[in-house]
C-alpha cells in the first residue's frame, strides 16, 4: 500500500512536469501529452479503486473472523450447557438406581422373613396334622373299646357309643375343615407369590432403561434382580403366609 502511494505521488509529479513541458511544446506534442495525462489519470483512479477494494476486503475478512470466533464461542457455550444438563441427568439416574437398590434390599429382607414364616407355618401345620392323627387314633381306640362295652351293656352303652361316634364325626369334620383351610391358604400363597414375581419383573424392566447411561451399575443391579428372582422361585412365599402364621 505504501508503494502504491509513492507511485501515485510520483505520477502526480510527472503529470505536473509534463503539463509544464506541454505548454512549451507544439500542438501535436501537446495532444500527445494530454492523452498521456488522461491515461495516467485513469491509472491513478484504478490504483485508488484497487486500494479501496483491498481495504474493504481486509475489513470483510476481519468481520468474518469475528463472526467465526463468536459462532465458535456460542457453540462452546451450547456444548457446556448440554454437558451440564447431562451431568445433572446422570446424577438423577444414579439417585434412582440407589433408590431401586434400597427397594430391592428391602424386598430381599421381606422374602427372608416370609421364608421363615412359611417354615414356621409348615411346622405348625405338621404338628396339627400329627396331633389330629393321634387324636383320631385315640378316639378310634376308645370307640372300639366302647363298642365292646356296648355289646355287653346294650342300651346304655349304645347311647354312649352314639355320643362317641358324634365326637368322632366332629373331629373328622374339624380335620377336613382344617385341610380345606390349608388348601385355600396354599392357593392364596401361590397367588401372592405370582404377584411378587411380577413386581420383581417390573423392577428388572425399569432397571433395564438405565443400562445405557450406567452400564456397570446396571449390570450389577440386573444380576441382583435375577438372583433375587431365582431365589424367590426356589423359595416361593408371600406376606399373607407370614400374617397367617402369626394368626395361627
The 8 nearest C-alpha neighbors of each residue, nearest first, counted from 0:
[[1, 3, 2, 4, 50, 5, 53, 54],
 [2, 0, 4, 3, 5, 6, 7, 50],
 [3, 1, 5, 0, 4, 6, 7, 8],
 [2, 4, 6, 0, 1, 5, 7, 46],
 [5, 3, 7, 1, 6, 2, 8, 0],
 [6, 4, 8, 2, 7, 3, 9, 1],
 [5, 7, 3, 9, 4, 8, 10, 2],
 [6, 8, 4, 10, 5, 9, 11, 3],
 [9, 7, 11, 5, 10, 6, 12, 4],
 [8, 10, 6, 12, 11, 7, 5, 13],
 [9, 11, 13, 7, 12, 8, 6, 14],
 [10, 12, 8, 14, 9, 13, 7, 15],
 [13, 11, 9, 15, 10, 14, 8, 16],
 [12, 14, 10, 16, 15, 11, 17, 9],
 [15, 13, 17, 11, 12, 16, 18, 10],
 [14, 16, 18, 12, 13, 17, 19, 11],
 [17, 15, 13, 19, 18, 14, 20, 12],
 [16, 18, 20, 14, 19, 15, 21, 13],
 [17, 19, 21, 15, 16, 20, 14, 22],
 [20, 18, 16, 17, 22, 21, 15, 23],
 [19, 21, 17, 23, 22, 18, 16, 24],
 [22, 20, 24, 29, 18, 23, 19, 17],
 [21, 23, 20, 19, 24, 18, 29, 25],
 [22, 24, 20, 21, 19, 25, 29, 18],
 [25, 23, 21, 22, 28, 29, 20, 26],
 [24, 26, 28, 27, 29, 23, 21, 22],
 [27, 25, 29, 28, 30, 24, 21, 31],
 [28, 26, 30, 29, 25, 31, 24, 32],
 [27, 29, 31, 25, 30, 26, 24, 32],
 [28, 30, 26, 21, 32, 27, 31, 25],
 [31, 29, 33, 27, 32, 28, 26, 34],
 [32, 30, 28, 34, 33, 29, 35, 27],
 [31, 33, 35, 29, 30, 34, 36, 28],
 [32, 34, 36, 30, 35, 31, 29, 37],
 [35, 33, 37, 31, 36, 32, 38, 30],
 [34, 36, 32, 38, 33, 37, 31, 39],
 [35, 37, 33, 39, 34, 38, 32, 40],
 [38, 36, 40, 34, 35, 39, 41, 33],
 [39, 37, 35, 41, 40, 36, 42, 34],
 [38, 40, 42, 36, 41, 37, 43, 35],
 [39, 41, 37, 43, 42, 38, 36, 44],
 [42, 40, 44, 38, 43, 39, 45, 37],
 [41, 43, 39, 45, 40, 44, 38, 46],
 [42, 44, 40, 46, 41, 45, 39, 47],
 [45, 43, 41, 47, 42, 46, 48, 40],
 [46, 44, 48, 42, 43, 47, 41, 49],
 [45, 47, 49, 43, 48, 44, 42, 50],
 [46, 48, 50, 44, 49, 45, 43, 51],
 [49, 47, 45, 51, 50, 46, 52, 44],
 [50, 48, 52, 46, 47, 51, 53, 45],
 [49, 51, 47, 53, 48, 52, 46, 54],
 [52, 50, 48, 54, 53, 49, 55, 47],
 [53, 51, 55, 49, 50, 54, 48, 56],
 [52, 54, 56, 50, 55, 51, 49, 57],
 [53, 55, 57, 51, 56, 52, 58, 50],
 [56, 54, 52, 58, 53, 57, 59, 51],
 [57, 55, 59, 53, 58, 54, 60, 52],
 [56, 58, 54, 60, 59, 55, 61, 53],
 [59, 57, 61, 55, 56, 60, 62, 54],
 [58, 60, 56, 62, 57, 61, 63, 55],
 [59, 61, 63, 57, 58, 62, 64, 56],
 [62, 60, 58, 64, 59, 63, 57, 65],
 [63, 61, 65, 59, 64, 60, 66, 58],
 [62, 64, 60, 66, 65, 61, 59, 67],
 [65, 63, 67, 61, 62, 66, 60, 68],
 [64, 66, 62, 68, 63, 67, 69, 61],
 [65, 67, 63, 69, 64, 68, 70, 62],
 [68, 66, 70, 64, 65, 69, 71, 63],
 [67, 69, 71, 65, 70, 66, 64, 72],
 [70, 68, 72, 66, 71, 67, 65, 73],
 [69, 71, 73, 67, 72, 68, 66, 74],
 [72, 70, 74, 68, 73, 69, 75, 67],
 [71, 73, 75, 69, 70, 74, 68, 76],
 [74, 72, 70, 76, 75, 71, 69, 77],
 [73, 75, 77, 71, 76, 72, 78, 70],
 [76, 74, 78, 72, 73, 77, 71, 79],
 [75, 77, 73, 79, 78, 74, 80, 72],
 [78, 76, 74, 80, 75, 79, 81, 73],
 [77, 79, 75, 81, 76, 80, 74, 82],
 [78, 80, 82, 76, 81, 77, 75, 83],
 [81, 79, 77, 83, 78, 82, 76, 84],
 [80, 82, 84, 78, 79, 83, 77, 85],
 [81, 83, 79, 85, 84, 80, 78, 86],
 [84, 82, 86, 80, 85, 81, 79, 87],
 [85, 83, 81, 87, 82, 86, 88, 80],
 [86, 84, 88, 82, 87, 83, 89, 81],
 [87, 85, 89, 83, 88, 84, 82, 90],
 [86, 88, 84, 90, 89, 85, 83, 91],
 [89, 87, 85, 91, 90, 86, 84, 92],
 [90, 88, 86, 92, 87, 91, 85, 93],
 [89, 91, 93, 87, 88, 92, 94, 86],
 [90, 92, 88, 94, 89, 93, 95, 87],
 [93, 91, 95, 89, 94, 90, 96, 88],
 [92, 94, 96, 90, 95, 91, 89, 97],
 [93, 95, 91, 97, 92, 96, 90, 98],
 [96, 94, 92, 98, 93, 97, 91, 99],
 [97, 95, 93, 99, 98, 94, 100, 92],
 [96, 98, 100, 94, 99, 95, 93, 101],
 [97, 99, 95, 101, 96, 100, 94, 102],
 [100, 98, 102, 96, 101, 97, 103, 95],
 [99, 101, 103, 97, 102, 98, 96, 104],
 [100, 102, 104, 98, 99, 103, 105, 97],
 [103, 101, 99, 105, 100, 104, 106, 98],
 [104, 102, 106, 100, 105, 101, 99, 107],
 [103, 105, 101, 107, 106, 102, 100, 108],
 [104, 106, 102, 108, 103, 107, 109, 101],
 [107, 105, 109, 103, 108, 104, 110, 102],
 [108, 106, 104, 110, 105, 109, 103, 111],
 [107, 109, 111, 105, 106, 110, 112, 104],
 [108, 110, 106, 112, 107, 111, 113, 105],
 [111, 109, 113, 107, 112, 108, 106, 114],
 [110, 112, 108, 114, 113, 109, 107, 115],
 [113, 111, 109, 115, 110, 114, 116, 108],
 [114, 112, 116, 110, 115, 111, 241, 236],
 [115, 113, 117, 111, 116, 112, 236, 110],
 [114, 116, 112, 118, 113, 117, 119, 111],
 [117, 115, 241, 113, 119, 114, 118, 120],
 [118, 116, 120, 114, 119, 115, 121, 113],
 [117, 119, 121, 115, 116, 120, 122, 114],
 [120, 118, 116, 122, 117, 121, 115, 123],
 [121, 119, 117, 123, 244, 122, 118, 116],
 [122, 120, 124, 118, 123, 119, 117, 125],
 [121, 123, 119, 125, 120, 124, 118, 126],
 [122, 124, 126, 120, 125, 121, 127, 119],
 [125, 123, 127, 121, 126, 122, 128, 120],
 [124, 126, 128, 122, 127, 123, 129, 121],
 [125, 127, 123, 129, 124, 128, 130, 122],
 [126, 128, 124, 130, 125, 129, 131, 123],
 [129, 127, 131, 125, 130, 126, 132, 124],
 [130, 128, 132, 126, 127, 131, 133, 125],
 [129, 131, 127, 133, 132, 128, 134, 126],
 [132, 130, 134, 128, 129, 133, 135, 127],
 [131, 133, 129, 135, 134, 130, 128, 136],
 [134, 132, 136, 130, 135, 131, 137, 129],
 [133, 135, 137, 131, 132, 136, 130, 138],
 [136, 134, 138, 132, 137, 133, 131, 139],
 [137, 135, 139, 133, 138, 134, 132, 140],
 [136, 138, 134, 140, 135, 139, 133, 141],
 [137, 139, 141, 135, 140, 136, 142, 134],
 [138, 140, 142, 136, 141, 137, 135, 143],
 [141, 139, 143, 137, 138, 142, 144, 136],
 [142, 140, 138, 144, 139, 143, 145, 137],
 [141, 143, 139, 145, 140, 144, 146, 138],
 [144, 142, 146, 140, 141, 145, 139, 147],
 [145, 143, 141, 147, 146, 142, 140, 148],
 [144, 146, 148, 142, 147, 143, 141, 149],
 [145, 147, 149, 143, 148, 144, 142, 150],
 [148, 146, 150, 144, 145, 149, 143, 151],
 [147, 149, 145, 151, 146, 150, 152, 156],
 [150, 148, 156, 146, 152, 151, 153, 157],
 [149, 151, 147, 148, 153, 152, 146, 156],
 [152, 150, 148, 149, 153, 147, 156, 146],
 [151, 153, 149, 156, 150, 148, 155, 154],
 [154, 152, 149, 150, 156, 157, 151, 155],
 [153, 155, 157, 156, 152, 158, 149, 159],
 [156, 154, 157, 158, 153, 152, 159, 149],
 [155, 157, 149, 159, 152, 158, 154, 153],
 [158, 156, 160, 154, 149, 155, 159, 153],
 [159, 157, 161, 156, 160, 155, 162, 154],
 [158, 160, 156, 162, 161, 157, 163, 155],
 [159, 161, 157, 163, 162, 158, 156, 164],
 [162, 160, 164, 158, 159, 163, 157, 165],
 [161, 163, 159, 165, 160, 164, 158, 166],
 [162, 164, 166, 160, 165, 161, 167, 159],
 [165, 163, 167, 161, 166, 162, 160, 168],
 [166, 164, 168, 162, 167, 163, 169, 161],
 [167, 165, 163, 169, 164, 168, 170, 162],
 [166, 168, 164, 170, 165, 169, 171, 163],
 [169, 167, 171, 165, 170, 166, 172, 164],
 [170, 168, 172, 166, 171, 167, 173, 165],
 [171, 169, 173, 167, 168, 172, 174, 166],
 [170, 172, 168, 174, 169, 173, 167, 175],
 [173, 171, 169, 175, 174, 170, 176, 168],
 [174, 172, 176, 170, 171, 175, 177, 169],
 [173, 175, 171, 177, 172, 176, 170, 178],
 [176, 174, 178, 172, 177, 173, 171, 179],
 [177, 175, 173, 179, 178, 174, 172, 180],
 [176, 178, 180, 174, 175, 179, 173, 181],
 [177, 179, 175, 181, 176, 180, 182, 174],
 [180, 178, 176, 182, 181, 177, 183, 175],
 [181, 179, 183, 177, 178, 182, 184, 176],
 [180, 182, 178, 184, 179, 183, 185, 177],
 [183, 181, 185, 179, 184, 180, 178, 186],
 [182, 184, 180, 186, 185, 181, 179, 187],
 [185, 183, 187, 181, 186, 182, 188, 180],
 [184, 186, 182, 188, 183, 187, 181, 189],
 [187, 185, 189, 183, 188, 184, 182, 190],
 [186, 188, 184, 190, 185, 189, 191, 183],
 [189, 187, 185, 191, 186, 190, 237, 192],
 [188, 190, 192, 186, 187, 191, 193, 185],
 [191, 189, 193, 187, 192, 188, 186, 194],
 [192, 190, 194, 188, 237, 193, 189, 187],
 [191, 193, 189, 195, 194, 190, 237, 236],
 [194, 192, 196, 190, 191, 195, 197, 189],
 [193, 195, 191, 197, 192, 196, 198, 190],
 [196, 194, 198, 192, 197, 193, 199, 191],
 [195, 197, 193, 199, 194, 198, 200, 192],
 [198, 196, 200, 194, 195, 199, 201, 193],
 [199, 197, 201, 195, 200, 196, 202, 194],
 [198, 200, 196, 202, 201, 197, 195, 203],
 [199, 201, 203, 197, 202, 198, 196, 204],
 [202, 200, 198, 204, 203, 199, 197, 205],
 [203, 201, 199, 205, 200, 204, 206, 198],
 [202, 204, 200, 206, 201, 205, 199, 224],
 [205, 203, 207, 201, 206, 202, 200, 208],
 [206, 204, 202, 207, 203, 208, 201, 209],
 [205, 207, 203, 208, 204, 209, 202, 217],
 [206, 208, 204, 210, 209, 205, 203, 217],
 [209, 207, 206, 205, 210, 211, 204, 212],
 [210, 208, 207, 206, 211, 212, 213, 217],
 [209, 211, 214, 217, 213, 207, 212, 208],
 [212, 210, 209, 214, 213, 208, 207, 217],
 [213, 211, 210, 209, 214, 89, 92, 217],
 [214, 212, 210, 216, 217, 215, 211, 209],
 [213, 215, 210, 217, 216, 211, 218, 212],
 [216, 214, 218, 217, 213, 219, 210, 220],
 [215, 217, 219, 218, 214, 213, 220, 210],
 [216, 218, 210, 214, 220, 215, 219, 213],
 [219, 217, 221, 215, 220, 216, 214, 222],
 [218, 220, 216, 222, 217, 221, 223, 215],
 [219, 221, 217, 223, 218, 222, 216, 224],
 [222, 220, 218, 224, 223, 219, 217, 225],
 [223, 221, 225, 219, 224, 220, 226, 218],
 [222, 224, 220, 226, 221, 225, 227, 219],
 [223, 225, 227, 221, 222, 226, 228, 203],
 [226, 224, 228, 222, 227, 223, 229, 221],
 [227, 225, 229, 223, 228, 224, 222, 230],
 [226, 228, 224, 230, 225, 229, 223, 231],
 [227, 229, 225, 231, 230, 226, 224, 232],
 [230, 228, 232, 226, 231, 227, 225, 233],
 [231, 229, 227, 233, 228, 232, 226, 234],
 [230, 232, 234, 228, 235, 229, 233, 227],
 [233, 231, 229, 230, 235, 234, 228, 196],
 [232, 234, 230, 231, 235, 229, 228, 236],
 [233, 235, 231, 232, 230, 236, 114, 229],
 [236, 234, 231, 232, 192, 233, 237, 189],
 [237, 235, 192, 113, 114, 188, 234, 117],
 [238, 236, 191, 192, 239, 240, 188, 113],
 [237, 239, 241, 240, 113, 242, 236, 191],
 [240, 238, 242, 241, 237, 243, 188, 191],
 [241, 239, 243, 238, 242, 237, 244, 188],
 [240, 242, 116, 238, 244, 239, 243, 113],
 [243, 241, 239, 245, 244, 240, 246, 238],
 [242, 244, 240, 246, 245, 241, 239, 247],
 [245, 243, 247, 120, 241, 246, 242, 240],
 [246, 244, 242, 243, 247, 241, 116, 120],
 [245, 247, 243, 244, 242, 241, 240, 120],
 [246, 244, 245, 243, 120, 123, 242, 124]]
